[in-house]
Amino acid sequence: MSSTPDDRRYVLTLGCPDRPGIIARITSFIADFGGSIVEAGYHSDLETGWFFTRQAVKAATVPFDLQELRDRFTAVAAELGPETDWQVIDSGERRRAVLLVSKDGHCLHDLLGRATSGELPATIEAVIGNHPDLAGITEAHGVKFHHVPFPKDPAERGPAFEQVRELVDAHDPHAVVLARFMQVLPAELCAHWAGKAINIHHSFLPSFVGARPYHQAFARGVKLIGATCHYVTAELDAGPIIEQDVTRIDHSDTVHDMVRQGRDIERVVLARGLRWHLEGRVLVHGRRTVVFE
């Protein structure tokens, strides 16, 4: 996430048990130091009894630095209760992403292009692949490519995953993007990257989890295919969903046609979900998300 000085924002996101007065307390806190709220979103979940908000404050109207803002808001969060989950991020801070890939390059091409054009609010720090196929396109964009071979036997992949972990963590990224990385992350890595590992799955989850979803969809004769951007958890393809989209197909479409059309959706859904994550627009609560678009 980057911005000009005039556009710079401090973005507060918060979730807590719902009760009267939360909005008034937050807005009065901001008003007391003369802060200007330029974007605000609210959601009250009647089923869980939780309240969620995202507030963007014009940084130029805050008379102290980000750390002091966080320190001052700590007292407000304490008033709202011990279960309050919150953060404040700076839109002027350079956001960092590391991409994990295999052989399919359509999502990688799209994200590299968006990053190069300034459309993606992050710098792609590195790309790590378990095959060397995508090294050329990566390096053509001036991004470092790391090839980490994976043994065929899943039981022997521990050292490879450890190497991937070391390479990723060296960049301290805000997002670890599985851009069609056709390997299942071990549970310990899912926990280590919880809340920042993002996957694109080539189906409209929860339908057709796992491998070859387009072939599964073809066999079922579906009329809609889609893609799902979600956070990675230890349960395969079951993490909190950030974004989804679909396109219509018919009986004349082959599996090849479905794959081709599905790739278009995957590109857009992954880019959209990643952007929302980087901009602090996604709040996770249990297995669900609240997304302030």
Salt bridges, closest charged atoms under 4 A:
GLU39 OE2 - ARG54 NH1 3.08
GLU39 OE2 - ARG281 NH1 2.60
ASP45 OD2 - ARG288 NH1 3.48
GLU68 OE2 - ARG72 NH2 2.75
GLU79 OE1 - ARG25 NE 2.76
ASP90 OD2 - ARG8 NH2 2.50
GLU93 OE1 - ARG95 NH1 3.64
GLU93 OE2 - HIS174 NE2 3.42
ASP104 OD2 - ARG180 NH2 3.16
ASP104 OD1 - ARG263 NH2 3.59
ASP110 OD2 - ARG114 NE 2.59
GLU119 OE2 - ARG114 NH1 2.45
GLU125 OE2 - ARG94 NH1 2.54
GLU125 OE1 - HIS171 ND1 3.83
ASP169 OD2 - ARG165 NE 3.75
ASP169 OD2 - HIS192 NE2 2.68
ASP172 OD2 - ARG96 NH2 3.56
GLU235 OE1 - ARG287 NH2 3.89
ASP237 OD2 - HIS201 ND1 3.42
ASP237 OD1 - HIS230 NE2 3.89
GLU243 OE2 - ARG272 NH1 2.49
ASP245 OD2 - ARG272 NH1 3.91
ASP257 OD1 - ARG260 NH2 3.54
ASP264 OD1 - ARG267 NH1 2.72
GLU266 OE1 - HIS106 NE2 2.62
GLU266 OE1 - ARG180 NH1 2.83
GLU279 OE2 - ARG275 NH1 2.91
GLU279 OE1 - ARG281 NE 2.78
